Amino acid sequence: MDPALFVRNNTEIIRPPLVPEIGLHLATQMTPIWQATEESLARGAVPPPYWAFAWAGGQALARYLLDHPETVAGREVLDIGSGSGIVAIAAAKAGASRVVAAEIDPFAAAAIALNAALNGVSVTVETRDLLNRAAAGWGVALAGDICYEEPMSSRAMTLLRRIAARGRLALLGDPGRAYLPRSGLVERARYEVPTTRELEDREAREGVVWQVLPE
Ligand SMILES: C[S@@+](CC[C@H](N)C(=O)[O-])C[C@H]1O[C@@H](n2cnc3c(N)ncnc32)[C@H](O)[C@@H]1O
Protein backbone atom coordinates (compact mmCIF):
# COMPACT_ATOMS: atom_id res chain seq x y z
CA MET A 1 0.00 0.00 0.00
CA ASP A 2 1.09 3.55 -0.71
CA PRO A 3 2.60 4.80 2.58
CA ALA A 4 1.04 8.28 2.35
CA LEU A 5 -2.40 6.74 1.78
CA PHE A 6 -1.85 4.38 4.70
CA VAL A 7 -0.95 7.30 6.97
CA ARG A 8 -4.00 9.30 5.91
CA ASN A 9 -6.37 6.32 6.26
CA ASN A 10 -5.18 5.29 9.72
CA THR A 11 -4.70 8.59 11.53
CA GLU A 12 -6.41 11.75 12.64
CA ILE A 13 -4.91 15.19 12.92
CA ILE A 14 -4.04 15.63 16.58
CA ARG A 15 -2.22 18.34 18.52
CA PRO A 16 0.10 16.70 21.10
CA PRO A 17 -0.72 18.00 24.59
CA LEU A 18 2.67 19.55 25.35
CA VAL A 19 3.08 20.99 21.83
CA PRO A 20 -0.35 22.21 20.70
CA GLU A 21 1.26 24.53 18.14
CA ILE A 22 1.98 21.46 15.96
CA GLY A 23 -0.69 19.31 14.28
CA LEU A 24 0.28 15.74 13.35
CA HIS A 25 -1.29 12.73 11.64
CA LEU A 26 -1.43 10.42 14.67
CA ALA A 27 -3.24 7.28 15.75
CA THR A 28 -5.91 7.67 18.39
CA GLN A 29 -5.41 4.12 19.70
CA MET A 30 -2.48 1.74 19.73
CA THR A 31 -3.87 -1.69 18.81
CA PRO A 32 -5.66 -0.88 15.50
CA ILE A 33 -2.65 0.85 13.91
CA TRP A 34 -0.30 -1.93 15.03
CA GLN A 35 -2.63 -4.50 13.43
CA ALA A 36 -3.15 -2.43 10.27
CA THR A 37 0.63 -2.04 9.86
CA GLU A 38 1.21 -5.77 10.17
CA GLU A 39 -1.62 -6.62 7.75
CA SER A 40 -0.56 -4.12 5.08
CA LEU A 41 3.03 -5.31 5.15
CA ALA A 42 2.46 -8.97 5.88
CA ARG A 43 5.18 -10.11 3.45
CA GLY A 44 8.06 -8.18 4.96
CA ALA A 45 9.60 -7.33 8.30
CA VAL A 46 7.33 -4.68 9.71
CA PRO A 47 8.76 -1.81 11.72
CA PRO A 48 6.31 -0.87 14.48
CA PRO A 49 4.36 2.32 13.66
CA TYR A 50 6.30 4.55 16.04
CA TRP A 51 5.56 7.44 13.67
CA ALA A 52 1.87 7.28 14.66
CA PHE A 53 2.54 8.61 18.19
CA ALA A 54 4.16 11.76 19.58
CA TRP A 55 6.48 10.20 22.16
CA ALA A 56 7.14 11.91 25.47
CA GLY A 57 10.84 12.51 24.71
CA GLY A 58 10.01 14.09 21.36
CA GLN A 59 7.29 16.27 22.87
CA ALA A 60 9.70 17.55 25.53
CA LEU A 61 12.39 18.37 22.97
CA ALA A 62 9.89 20.02 20.59
CA ARG A 63 8.53 22.14 23.48
CA TYR A 64 12.09 23.20 24.34
CA LEU A 65 12.85 24.26 20.75
CA LEU A 66 9.65 26.31 20.43
CA ASP A 67 10.38 28.02 23.76
CA HIS A 68 14.09 28.53 22.96
CA PRO A 69 14.20 29.18 19.19
CA GLU A 70 17.72 30.59 19.43
CA THR A 71 18.87 26.98 19.95
CA VAL A 72 18.35 26.21 16.26
CA ALA A 73 17.54 29.51 14.49
CA GLY A 74 19.64 29.95 11.34
CA ARG A 75 21.34 26.53 11.80
CA GLU A 76 21.39 23.29 9.80
CA VAL A 77 19.64 20.71 11.95
CA LEU A 78 19.62 16.90 11.95
CA ASP A 79 16.74 15.11 13.72
CA ILE A 80 17.65 11.46 14.36
CA GLY A 81 14.80 8.90 14.55
CA SER A 82 12.25 11.49 13.52
CA GLY A 83 9.08 9.30 13.69
CA SER A 84 6.15 11.67 13.11
CA GLY A 85 8.63 14.51 12.55
CA ILE A 86 7.55 16.35 15.70
CA VAL A 87 11.08 17.48 16.63
CA ALA A 88 12.07 18.32 13.03
CA ILE A 89 8.91 20.38 12.57
CA ALA A 90 9.51 22.24 15.84
CA ALA A 91 13.08 23.02 14.67
CA ALA A 92 11.78 24.34 11.35
CA LYS A 93 9.14 26.46 13.12
CA ALA A 94 11.86 27.79 15.42
CA GLY A 95 13.77 29.13 12.41
CA ALA A 96 16.35 26.47 11.49
CA SER A 97 17.83 27.23 8.06
CA ARG A 98 17.52 23.57 6.96
CA VAL A 99 16.12 20.50 8.69
CA VAL A 100 16.92 16.91 7.76
CA ALA A 101 14.80 14.20 9.39
CA ALA A 102 16.70 10.89 9.52
CA GLU A 103 14.19 8.05 9.55
CA ILE A 104 14.58 4.54 8.09
CA ASP A 105 10.85 3.57 8.13
CA PRO A 106 9.20 4.49 4.79
CA PHE A 107 5.82 4.92 6.51
CA ALA A 108 7.40 7.40 8.90
CA ALA A 109 8.99 9.18 5.93
CA ALA A 110 5.52 9.59 4.41
CA ALA A 111 4.11 10.79 7.74
CA ILE A 112 6.92 13.35 8.15
CA ALA A 113 6.26 14.74 4.65
CA LEU A 114 2.51 15.01 5.33
CA ASN A 115 3.09 16.52 8.77
CA ALA A 116 5.62 19.07 7.52
CA ALA A 117 3.17 20.19 4.83
CA LEU A 118 0.35 20.35 7.37
CA ASN A 119 2.45 22.74 9.46
CA GLY A 120 3.66 24.77 6.49
CA VAL A 121 7.35 24.01 7.01
CA SER A 122 10.09 22.41 4.92
CA VAL A 123 11.75 19.21 6.19
CA THR A 124 13.98 16.94 4.08
CA VAL A 125 13.56 13.25 4.90
CA GLU A 126 16.62 10.98 4.67
CA THR A 127 15.69 7.29 4.69
CA ARG A 128 19.25 5.96 4.33
CA ASP A 129 20.68 4.88 7.68
CA LEU A 130 22.83 7.86 8.71
CA LEU A 131 23.91 6.52 12.08
CA ASN A 132 27.35 5.32 10.97
CA ARG A 133 28.03 8.39 8.89
CA ALA A 134 30.29 11.36 9.48
CA ALA A 135 29.37 13.86 12.15
CA ALA A 136 30.44 16.85 10.05
CA GLY A 137 28.02 19.24 8.42
CA TRP A 138 25.41 19.69 11.13
CA GLY A 139 24.90 22.85 13.15
CA VAL A 140 22.67 21.13 15.71
CA ALA A 141 21.77 17.47 16.22
CA LEU A 142 18.49 16.47 17.86
CA ALA A 143 16.94 13.17 18.89
CA GLY A 144 13.58 12.55 20.56
CA ASP A 145 12.92 9.29 22.39
CA ILE A 146 15.55 7.07 20.80
CA CYS A 147 16.78 5.20 23.91
CA TYR A 148 14.07 2.53 23.84
CA GLU A 149 16.06 -0.30 22.21
CA GLU A 150 19.55 -1.49 21.34
CA PRO A 151 21.51 -1.20 19.09
CA MET A 152 19.65 1.90 17.81
CA SER A 153 20.18 3.73 21.10
CA SER A 154 23.96 3.34 21.35
CA ARG A 155 24.49 4.00 17.63
CA ALA A 156 22.46 7.21 17.83
CA MET A 157 24.21 8.29 21.05
CA THR A 158 27.60 7.73 19.39
CA LEU A 159 26.64 10.03 16.51
CA LEU A 160 25.26 12.66 18.92
CA ARG A 161 28.51 12.55 20.93
CA ARG A 162 30.62 12.84 17.77
CA ILE A 163 28.64 15.89 16.65
CA ALA A 164 29.08 17.39 20.14
CA ALA A 165 32.83 16.72 19.87
CA ARG A 166 32.90 19.01 16.83
CA GLY A 167 31.70 21.84 19.06
CA ARG A 168 28.09 21.58 17.88
CA LEU A 169 25.02 21.38 20.08
CA ALA A 170 23.48 17.91 20.47
CA LEU A 171 20.19 17.54 22.36
CA LEU A 172 18.28 14.44 23.43
CA GLY A 173 14.68 14.37 24.65
CA ASP A 174 14.03 11.35 26.87
CA PRO A 175 11.46 10.25 29.47
CA GLY A 176 13.71 7.73 31.26
CA ARG A 177 13.87 4.93 28.68
CA ALA A 178 15.80 1.73 29.39
CA TYR A 179 18.94 2.60 27.39
CA LEU A 180 19.34 6.24 28.44
CA PRO A 181 23.10 6.66 29.17
CA ARG A 182 23.94 7.25 32.82
CA SER A 183 26.71 9.76 32.13
CA GLY A 184 27.77 12.40 29.63
CA LEU A 185 24.47 14.30 29.77
CA VAL A 186 23.59 17.72 31.20
CA GLU A 187 19.97 18.57 31.97
CA ARG A 188 18.57 21.61 30.15
CA ALA A 189 14.83 21.34 30.89
CA ARG A 190 12.23 19.01 32.36
CA TYR A 191 8.53 18.81 31.48
CA GLU A 192 5.52 16.84 32.70
CA VAL A 193 4.25 15.22 29.47
CA PRO A 194 0.64 13.99 29.46
CA THR A 195 0.41 10.50 27.94
CA THR A 196 -2.04 7.59 27.98
CA ARG A 197 -2.26 4.37 29.99
CA GLU A 198 -2.61 2.46 26.72
CA LEU A 199 0.70 3.78 25.38
CA GLU A 200 2.84 4.23 28.49
CA ASP A 201 0.91 2.50 31.30
CA ARG A 202 0.63 5.86 33.11
CA GLU A 203 -0.99 9.22 32.63
CA ALA A 204 2.15 11.37 32.47
CA ARG A 205 5.90 11.00 32.06
CA GLU A 206 8.76 13.35 32.90
CA GLY A 207 10.35 14.36 29.63
CA VAL A 208 13.90 15.62 30.10
CA VAL A 209 15.88 17.60 27.54
CA TRP A 210 19.54 16.61 27.85
CA GLN A 211 22.56 18.24 26.27
CA VAL A 212 24.79 15.43 25.04
CA LEU A 213 28.47 15.90 25.90
CA PRO A 214 31.36 14.76 23.63
CA GLU A 215 32.70 11.20 23.79
C1 LIG B 1 10.23 6.02 19.47
S1 LIG B 1 10.37 6.73 17.86
C2 LIG B 1 10.59 8.46 18.25
C3 LIG B 1 9.95 9.35 17.20
C4 LIG B 1 10.00 10.85 17.50
N1 LIG B 1 11.36 11.34 17.57
C5 LIG B 1 9.23 11.18 18.76
O1 LIG B 1 9.87 11.49 19.76
O2 LIG B 1 7.99 11.11 18.74
C6 LIG B 1 11.99 6.26 17.26
C7 LIG B 1 12.11 6.30 15.73
O3 LIG B 1 13.47 5.99 15.35
C8 LIG B 1 13.42 5.37 14.09
N2 LIG B 1 14.68 4.67 13.82
C9 LIG B 1 15.09 3.44 14.24
N3 LIG B 1 16.33 3.17 13.76
C10 LIG B 1 16.72 4.25 13.04
C11 LIG B 1 17.89 4.58 12.29
N4 LIG B 1 18.92 3.74 12.19
N5 LIG B 1 17.94 5.79 11.67
C12 LIG B 1 16.90 6.65 11.75
N6 LIG B 1 15.75 6.38 12.44
C13 LIG B 1 15.67 5.21 13.07
C14 LIG B 1 12.21 4.45 14.18
O4 LIG B 1 11.73 4.09 12.89
C15 LIG B 1 11.23 5.33 14.99
O5 LIG B 1 10.35 6.02 14.13
The ligand as a Gaussian input file, in Angstrom:
#p B3LYP/6-31G(d) Opt

LIG

0 1
 C       10.228000       6.021000      19.467000
 S       10.367000       6.726000      17.857000
 C       10.588000       8.461000      18.247000
 C        9.954000       9.352000      17.204000
 C        9.996000      10.847000      17.497000
 N       11.359000      11.343000      17.572000
 C        9.231000      11.181000      18.757000
 O        9.870000      11.491000      19.759000
 O        7.987000      11.115000      18.742000
 C       11.989000       6.264000      17.259000
 C       12.115000       6.305000      15.726000
 O       13.472000       5.987000      15.355000
 C       13.417000       5.365000      14.087000
 N       14.683000       4.668000      13.824000
 C       15.087000       3.443000      14.243000
 N       16.326000       3.168000      13.762000
 C       16.717000       4.251000      13.036000
 C       17.889000       4.585000      12.293000
 N       18.924000       3.736000      12.189000
 N       17.943000       5.786000      11.666000
 C       16.901000       6.649000      11.751000
 N       15.754000       6.382000      12.436000
 C       15.669000       5.209000      13.074000
 C       12.211000       4.454000      14.182000
 O       11.729000       4.085000      12.890000
 C       11.231000       5.327000      14.992000
 O       10.349000       6.021000      14.126000

